[in-house]
Amino acid sequence: MVVKGTVSITLEDFQALLKSSEESLRTKENYAKAAKELGVFLSFLATRADLEKYVDEFNRQSKTATIVFEGTKAKIELKEYEETNNS
């Protein structure tokens, strides 16, 4: 929902808003890096053990993420992220 108009806030509140935005962006970037690193680790494990049944069970139970293998490379896909970006 986009609302057009103007608003007046104090400079202190504006600075807090900017700081919050920066922290949110940093958290999002760190989260994406962690997901990639976990994907690399899963790819490594997949070459050494039969993980398919465990991955299938994880995917069945998880409400927020899915592990997908593309060849020997693992990728973690966030279900909420997919749903909001596919709309």
MIPA-322289 format. One line per 10 residues: number of its first residue (from 1); for each residue x, y, z of N, C-alpha, C. Coordinates in nm, 2 decimals, m for minus. Layout:
N
NUM = X,Y,Z,X,Y,Z,X,Y,Z ~ ...
//
This chain:
87
1 = 0.08,m0.12,0.00,0.00,0.00,0.00,0.09,0.12,0.00 ~ 0.07,0.21,m0.09,0.15,0.33,m0.11,0.05,0.45,m0.08 ~ 0.10,0.53,0.02,0.02,0.65,0.06,0.10,0.77,0.02 ~ 0.04,0.86,m0.06,0.11,0.99,m0.10,0.08,1.10,0.00 ~ 0.17,1.18,0.02,0.15,1.30,0.11,0.28,1.33,0.18 ~ 0.28,1.42,0.28,0.39,1.46,0.35,0.37,1.44,0.50 ~ 0.48,1.44,0.57,0.48,1.42,0.71,0.59,1.50,0.77 ~ 0.57,1.55,0.89,0.68,1.62,0.96,0.72,1.54,1.08 ~ 0.85,1.51,1.10,0.90,1.44,1.21,1.03,1.52,1.26 ~ 1.06,1.49,1.38,1.18,1.56,1.44,1.31,1.50,1.37
11 = 1.41,1.58,1.38,1.54,1.54,1.32,1.59,1.41,1.40 ~ 1.56,1.41,1.53,1.61,1.29,1.61,1.54,1.16,1.56 ~ 1.41,1.18,1.53,1.33,1.06,1.48,1.38,1.02,1.34 ~ 1.41,1.13,1.26,1.46,1.10,1.12,1.59,1.03,1.13 ~ 1.68,1.07,1.21,1.81,1.00,1.23,1.79,0.86,1.27 ~ 1.70,0.84,1.37,1.67,0.70,1.41,1.62,0.62,1.30 ~ 1.53,0.67,1.21,1.48,0.60,1.10,1.59,0.56,1.00 ~ 1.68,0.66,0.97,1.79,0.63,0.89,1.88,0.52,0.94 ~ 1.91,0.52,1.07,1.99,0.42,1.14,1.92,0.28,1.13 ~ 1.79,0.28,1.15,1.71,0.16,1.15,1.72,0.10,1.01
21 = 1.71,0.19,0.91,1.71,0.14,0.77,1.85,0.08,0.73 ~ 1.95,0.15,0.78,2.09,0.09,0.75,2.11,m0.04,0.82 ~ 2.06,m0.05,0.94,2.08,m0.18,1.02,2.00,m0.29,0.95 ~ 1.88,m0.26,0.90,1.79,m0.36,0.83,1.86,m0.40,0.70 ~ 1.92,m0.31,0.63,1.99,m0.35,0.51,2.11,m0.44,0.54 ~ 2.19,m0.40,0.64,2.30,m0.48,0.68,2.26,m0.62,0.72 ~ 2.15,m0.63,0.80,2.10,m0.76,0.84,2.06,m0.84,0.72 ~ 1.99,m0.78,0.63,1.95,m0.86,0.51,2.07,m0.91,0.43 ~ 2.17,m0.82,0.41,2.29,m0.87,0.34,2.36,m0.98,0.42 ~ 2.37,m0.97,0.55,2.44,m1.08,0.63,2.36,m1.21,0.62
31 = 2.23,m1.20,0.62,2.14,m1.31,0.60,2.16,m1.38,0.47 ~ 2.17,m1.30,0.36,2.19,m1.36,0.23,2.33,m1.43,0.22 ~ 2.43,m1.37,0.28,2.56,m1.43,0.29,2.56,m1.56,0.36 ~ 2.49,m1.56,0.47,2.48,m1.69,0.55,2.41,m1.80,0.48 ~ 2.30,m1.76,0.41,2.23,m1.86,0.33,2.32,m1.92,0.22 ~ 2.40,m1.83,0.15,2.49,m1.88,0.05,2.60,m1.97,0.11 ~ 2.65,m1.94,0.22,2.75,m2.02,0.29,2.69,m2.16,0.33 ~ 2.57,m2.16,0.38,2.50,m2.28,0.41,2.48,m2.37,0.29 ~ 2.45,m2.30,0.17,2.44,m2.37,0.05,2.56,m2.44,0.01 ~ 2.68,m2.37,0.02,2.81,m2.42,m0.01,2.84,m2.55,0.08
41 = 2.80,m2.53,0.21,2.83,m2.64,0.30,2.74,m2.76,0.26 ~ 2.61,m2.74,0.23,2.53,m2.85,0.19,2.58,m2.92,0.06 ~ 2.63,m2.84,m0.03,2.69,m2.89,m0.16,2.80,m2.98,m0.12 ~ 2.88,m2.94,m0.03,3.00,m3.02,0.01,2.95,m3.15,0.08 ~ 2.85,m3.14,0.16,2.80,m3.27,0.23,2.74,m3.36,0.13 ~ 2.67,m3.30,0.03,2.60,m3.39,m0.07,2.69,m3.47,m0.15 ~ 2.82,m3.43,m0.16,2.91,m3.51,m0.24,2.97,m3.63,m0.15 ~ 2.94,m3.63,m0.02,3.00,m3.73,0.07,2.89,m3.82,0.13 ~ 2.77,m3.79,0.12,2.67,m3.87,0.19,2.54,m3.86,0.11 ~ 2.45,m3.96,0.14,2.32,m3.96,0.07,2.23,m3.88,0.16
51 = 2.21,m3.75,0.12,2.13,m3.66,0.20,1.99,m3.64,0.15 ~ 1.96,m3.71,0.04,1.83,m3.68,m0.02,1.71,m3.70,0.07 ~ 1.71,m3.81,0.15,1.60,m3.83,0.24,1.59,m3.73,0.35 ~ 1.70,m3.68,0.39,1.70,m3.57,0.50,1.66,m3.44,0.44 ~ 1.70,m3.41,0.32,1.66,m3.28,0.26,1.51,m3.29,0.23 ~ 1.46,m3.40,0.18,1.32,m3.41,0.15,1.24,m3.39,0.28 ~ 1.28,m3.45,0.39,1.21,m3.43,0.52,1.22,m3.29,0.56 ~ 1.34,m3.23,0.55,1.35,m3.09,0.59,1.25,m3.00,0.51 ~ 1.25,m3.02,0.38,1.16,m2.94,0.29,1.02,m2.96,0.32 ~ 0.98,m3.08,0.36,0.84,m3.11,0.40,0.80,m3.04,0.53
61 = 0.89,m3.03,0.62,0.86,m2.98,0.75,0.88,m2.82,0.76 ~ 0.97,m2.77,0.68,1.01,m2.63,0.70,0.89,m2.54,0.64 ~ 0.86,m2.44,0.72,0.76,m2.34,0.67,0.82,m2.22,0.61 ~ 0.96,m2.20,0.62,1.02,m2.08,0.58,1.13,m2.10,0.47 ~ 1.18,m2.22,0.45,1.29,m2.24,0.35,1.27,m2.37,0.28 ~ 1.33,m2.38,0.17,1.34,m2.51,0.09,1.49,m2.52,0.04 ~ 1.54,m2.64,0.05,1.67,m2.67,0.00,1.65,m2.73,m0.14 ~ 1.72,m2.67,m0.24,1.71,m2.72,m0.37,1.84,m2.75,m0.42 ~ 1.86,m2.87,m0.49,1.98,m2.90,m0.55,1.98,m2.88,m0.70 ~ 2.07,m2.81,m0.75,2.09,m2.79,m0.90,2.22,m2.86,m0.93
71 = 2.20,m2.99,m0.98,2.32,m3.07,m1.00,2.38,m3.10,m0.86 ~ 2.50,m3.06,m0.84,2.57,m3.09,m0.71,2.57,m2.96,m0.62 ~ 2.51,m2.86,m0.67,2.51,m2.73,m0.60,2.38,m2.72,m0.52 ~ 2.39,m2.69,m0.39,2.27,m2.67,m0.31,2.24,m2.52,m0.30 ~ 2.11,m2.49,m0.29,2.06,m2.35,m0.28,1.95,m2.35,m0.18 ~ 1.95,m2.25,m0.09,1.84,m2.24,0.01,1.75,m2.13,m0.04 ~ 1.63,m2.16,m0.06,1.53,m2.06,m0.11,1.43,m2.04,0.01 ~ 1.41,m1.91,0.03,1.32,m1.87,0.14,1.17,m1.86,0.08 ~ 1.08,m1.93,0.14,0.95,m1.94,0.09,0.88,m1.80,0.10 ~ 0.89,m1.73,0.21,0.83,m1.60,0.22,0.88,m1.50,0.12
81 = 1.01,m1.51,0.09,1.08,m1.42,0.00,1.02,m1.45,m0.14 ~ 1.01,m1.58,m0.18,0.96,m1.62,m0.31,0.82,m1.57,m0.33 ~ 0.73,m1.59,m0.23,0.59,m1.55,m0.24,0.58,m1.40,m0.26 ~ 0.65,m1.32,m0.19,0.64,m1.18,m0.21,0.70,m1.13,m0.34 ~ 0.80,m1.19,m0.39,0.86,m1.15,m0.52,0.79,m1.21,m0.64 ~ 0.71,m1.31,m0.62,0.63,m1.37,m0.73,0.49,m1.30,m0.75 ~ 0.46,m1.21,m0.66,0.33,m1.15,m0.66,0.33,m1.04,m0.76
//
